[in-house]
Amino acid sequence: MADAIETPPGLSEAQVSQFWEDGFISGIPILTEDQTAIARRRFEALEAKAAQAAGDRWTDDSYAPWNDGVHPLRAWFHAMSTHPRIIAAVSSILGPNLLIRNADVFMKKPENTRRIAWHVDATCSTDQSRLMVTAWLGMSESSEGNGCMQFIPGSHRRPLPERNKDKFSLSLRGKDLDEVEKLARVSNLMRPGQLSVHCFRTLHRSGENLTLQRRFGYTTRFMAPDVTQDVAECGKAYLALGENSPANLSIGPNFPVWWQRSNETFSY
């Protein structure tokens, strides 16, 4: 009889409590640094091949062949998003049934002075936001020097300014931004292969990359099946674990992966 496959551990009760208290948790081990280096080399080889094949189309962000049918990068994206340790960590927070809305590739070029202002991933209510999290896997070190994310602890419970009312107004502006700048923040310092998870309503930002290496993060947007189409801002999702119950969203064979290449300075 074959040995049973060991189920990876999820988060502890203390870690889950910390997540709901702060709106984020960081430094979750997913890959070893050697495994991360292998995965990154594989990605970069596929990236170079795909860019060469695409030619001028590569700088068109609407060109995403991995979202339609079979593509070598699709297998990489799927393996990262559904890694058993990521699934175990996220299910500790959202429960035994998990959907994936989409994933994102975030790159920040070396010596890039652009910053991303304080923002949220959704403007839904605090109750609804408990059904959605962003899982951010570091494929490189995440440090102050390369513009790591920063979180405002407890901000997922704060009321949003009136101007932040839809997916087109996720960033804070003016007086609202000035007020948040005064609040305490925590830097998302991680080694390659570690994961952070944050609530869609947690305020976060990133700084400039002053190093000589590009910063590489891969995020997966997870949802509990209880989420409605209006809140999810989509009509279908990928079933990553358990059952799609209640079936508010239809289930598709894949999830879209967004990757802004026309302006590589953009990143979390």
N, C-alpha and C positions, 0 to 999 in steps of 0.2 A: 504494500500500500504506500503510495507516494506521501511524502510529508506535506502537511497543510501549509499553505502560503501564509506567512506571518503578516498580519494586518499592522500597518505602521501606527504608532501612537498618535493620538490627536493632542489637542491642548489640554492642560490640566484645568481643574475648576478654578484655581487661582488665576491662571492666564485668561480664561474666559471672563471672569469677573473684572479683571484689569481692562480687558477690551471694552466691556460695556461701560466701565467707569470713565475711561480716557477717550474712547472712540477709535482706538488703534492699538496694535501690539506689533512689536518689531523683533528682529533677530531670530526668527524661527528657522532652525536648520532644515534645509531641503536637500541640497547637493553638497558634497564635499568640494573643496576648492579645486581638486584635481578633476572631479566630474564636471564642475562648472567650466573649467578650461577646455575640456574635450567638447562639451556642448557648444561653447562659444566658437571654437574653431570650426565645428561643423556648420553652425549658422553662417559664419563669415564666408565659408567656402560656397555655401548655397547662395548667399547674398551676391557674391561676386559673379557667379555663374548666371544668376537671374538678371543682374544688371547688364551683363554683356549681351545676353539674349534679347533683352528688351530695347536696348539702344536708347534713343531719345524718349521713348515712352516711360523710362524709369523715373523721370522727374515729374511725371503726371501721377498725382496721388490717387486718381480714380483707377489707375492700372494696378489691379490686385489679383493676379491670376490664381493665387492660392485660395481665393474665395469661391472659385468656380471649378469644380471638378478636381482632378488629381494634379498635384504640384509638389515637388520635393520639399518646399518650405512648409506645406500643410502638415506633413508628418512631424516636423520639428515643433510647430506650434501646438499640435494636438498633444504631443508627448509632454511638453512643458505644462500646459494648462491642466492636464489630467494626471499629473504626477501623483502617485498615491499619498505622499506626505503632504502635498498641497490640499488634496481632497480631504484628508483626515483633519487637517488644521481648520479648514473652512467649515466642514460639517460639524465641528465642535461648536461653532458659533451659530450657523444657520440651521442646523438639523440634518437629518438623514437623507433628505431629498434636495438635490442641488441642480440648478440650471446654470448654464453659461450664456450670458448675453452676447459678449464679444471679448476680444483681447486687443491689446495695443503694444506695438513696438515703440519704445522711446529711446532715442539717441540724443546725446549732447556732445557736440564736437569739442575737441581740445581748444583751450584758450578762447572760450565762448563767453562773452560778457552778458548775454541775455538772461534775465530772471523771469520766473513765472509768478505772478501775483497770487495773493491768497484767494482760494476758490474752493468750491465744493464740487462733488461729482453729480449731484442732483439737488433739486430744490423742493423735493417732496416733503411731507410732514415728517416729524421725528419718528412717529410710529411706523410709517411706511418705509423710512430709511433703514429700519432695523432688518428689513428683508433683503438688503443688498450690500455687498462689500467688494472692495477692490483689493486683490491680492497682487502685490508688487514683488517680483522675483528679481534680485540683483544678479545680473550676469557680469558685473564688474563691482569693484568696491564702491560703497556709497559713503562719501566723506564730506566734510565741510569744504574741502578744497575743490571737489568736482561738482558742487552744487546739489548736495543731497536734499531730499524732501525735508520739510519741517511741519510738525503738526501742532495745533492748538488743543491741548488736553481738555476734554469735556465740551468742545465746541459743537459736537453732534447734538447736544441738548439745547443749544442756544437758538433763539428765534432768528431767522434770517431777515436781513433788511428787506423792505418792501420792493426795492428795485430788482432783487434776485428772485424772480418768479417763474422762470422757465429755463430750458436747456440753452438758450441763447444769452443768458445773463448769469453765468455761474461764478464769475469773478467779482470781488468786492471793489468798489470805486469810491473816490472822494472821501467824505467824512467817515463812512463805514470802514474804509480801508485804514484810515488814520487811527481809528479806535482799536482795531484789531492789532495793529502794529505795537500797541502798548502792552498786549497780553503776553504771558509767558508761553514759550514754545519749546518743543523738544525736537532735536535733530534726529533724523532717521539714519543713524550710523550703522552700517552693516558690512560684513565680509561678503565676498562673492559666494553665491549659492544660498544666501539667507533670504528669508521672506518677511515682508511686513504686510499686515492686513489692516485696512481702515474702512470705517463706515462711509457710505456715500455722502453723509452730511458733515463729516469731519473736515474742518478747514485745514488746508495744507498749501504749501508753496514750495518752490525750489530756487536755488541761487545759480550763480555763474560757475562754469567749469574752468578753473584757472590752471588745470593740470595739462600735461602733454598727451594724455590718453582720452579717448572718447568714453563717455559714461553710457552704459547700456542697461536698460531695465525692461523687463517684459511683464505686463500686467494682464490679469484675467478678471473680468467682471462677473462675479457670481451672484445668483439670486435664489431665494427660496421660491417654490412654486406658488406660494400664496400671493405673490406680487401680481398686480393687475397690468394690463397692457398700457394704460395711461402712465402709470408710475415707471414701468420698465422702459417705456418709450420704444417699444418694439412689439411685434405680433407673434414672434416665434423665438425659440431658444434651443440650445443643445442640452440634452439630458446627460449630466455628468455622474449622477449617483442617485440611486433609489427610484422613486416613482414621480411622475408629473401629476401630482394630486394636491389641490384641485387643478384641473387643466385649463387655467386661464390663458396660457400661451400654447400654441402648437409646437411640436417638436420637429426640428430639422436635423439633417445628417451631419451638419457642421456648424461652426460659429464663425462670424466674420472677424477678420483681423485687420485693424487699421494701422497704417504705418506712413507717417508723413515724411516723404523723402525730398519734396521740392524745396523745403526749408529745414535742413537738418539741425538748425539751431533750436528747434522746438523740442522740449522734453519736460517731463516732470522733474 
